[in-house]
């Protein structure tokens, strides 16, 4: 038990007696760190204007295919492109806002709206019917449906048994 005590930050040792798992809060903190990590990375070496955006994505597989929902607030349809190539769904988006930093009438105290780009790739767990894939962007949510390729009815193949 002494090993765990050294891992728990000060002030939390009393929680150990109540069945506290010290790794749960550590995991929560690491998840938050990794979630926020990409929000301030430079888009390219030496470039400070753009940032990599990391939108939240839900991916679900159904009998019909794959359903993907991504949060893209502030993006327009023209900003987003999707493609399927060799079993991989790629989502690319670039968002930019015009803002005059040398505006003499306004003194910005806080700027939280971002500009930047992102690229996400998802390996499809089945053979996709790319011609029937659909996507639409509404109220900041990108919804993508990728149907499975219809199985061609396969005839059983008879293997003749003969002498050697």
N, C-alpha and C positions, 0 to 999 in steps of 0.2 A: 504494500500500500504506500510505502514511502516514495516509490518511483512516481506515482500519480501526483502526489503532493507537489513535487518539483515542477510539474507541468501546468498546474493551475495558477493563474495570476493571483496576486495577493488580494485579499478581500473576498475570495470565492472559496476558500478552503472549507468553510462551514457547509457548503452545498454538497461536498463529497459524502458526508454521512447520510444524506437523504437519498442516495441512489443516483446521484448526479453523474452523468457521463461527461468527462472533461473534454472529449473530442467533439461533442455536438456544437458547443459554442465556437470552438476553433474552426470547425467546418463551415459554420454560418459566416464567420468573419472572412474566411478564405473565399467563399462563394461571392460575397459582396465585393471583395477586392478584385477578383477576376472579372466580375460583371462590369465594374467601373473602369477596369484597366484600359480597354480599347477606346474609351471615350476621348482620351486626350493624346493618342499617338499621332505623330505627324503623318500625313498622307503619303509623303515621299521624302526621301533623305533631303534635308535642307529646306523643305517646304513647310511653312508654318501656318498658312491660311487654312488648308483643308485638314480634316481629321478623319480617321476611320470611324464609321458609325457601326455600332453593334446592336442591331434591332433584335428584339425578343421574338422568338419563333416557336410555334407549336407544330409538330409533325405527327400525323396519325396515319396508320395503315388500316385500310378497310378492305372488305371483300372486293369492292369495285376498283380500288387503287390507293393512291396516296393523297391525303389532304394536308395542305400546308397553309398556315396563317402566320403572317409576319406583320409586326407593328412598324409602319412607315409614316409617322405623322409629318405633315408638311410636304410630302412627295406628291408629284403629279404623275399621271400615266406616262407622260413623255420622259420622265426621269428614270423609269424602271425598264429593264430588259431581262428576259428569261430565255433560256434555251435548254434543250436536252440533247446531250451528245454522249454516246457510248455508255449509257446507263447512269449518267450524272446530270442532275438538275442544277443549273447555275442561275443564281439571281444576282444581278448587278444593278446598282442604283447610284446616282450622283445627284446631290442636292446642293444648290448654292443660292445664297441670298445676296442681293446688292445692299451694301451698307457703306456709307461714306464715313470713314473714320476721321476725316479732316473736317467734318461738319462743324461750323463755328456756332451754330445755333443750339446744338445739342452736345451735352457732355455726358457720355455714357458712364454710368456707375456700375452697372451690372449687365452682362450680355450672356444669356444662357442658351439662346437659340444657336444651333450649330449649322455649319455647312460642312460637307464632306462627301465621302463615297464609301460604298461597301461592296463586298463580293462574298457570297456564301455559296458553297457547293454541298449538295446532298446526294449520296450514292443511293440510287433507287434499289430497293430490295427485290425487285421483280423486273421483268421485261415490260417496258412502258409502251403505250400506244401514243407516241409523241404527236401524231396528227390530230388527236382528239383532246389533247391537254388544253385546259382553259385557265385563265387568270383574270381577276378583276380587282381594282383598287377602289375602295370606297371608305370614306371617313377615316383615312389613315391606316386601314387594314388591307393588306394584300392577301387575297385568298386564291390559292392555286390548287387545281384538281388535276391529277395525272392518272388516267385510267390504265388498267392492266391491258396488255395485249391479249386479245381473245385467243384462247387455245384452239388450234385447228383440231377438229375431231381426228384423233389418230386411230388408224386401223391396226388391230393386232397383227403382228408379222409372224407368220408360221415358219418355223425352222425345220426343214426336213431332216430326218434321221436316216442315215445311210451307213453302209459298211465302209470300212477303211481300205 
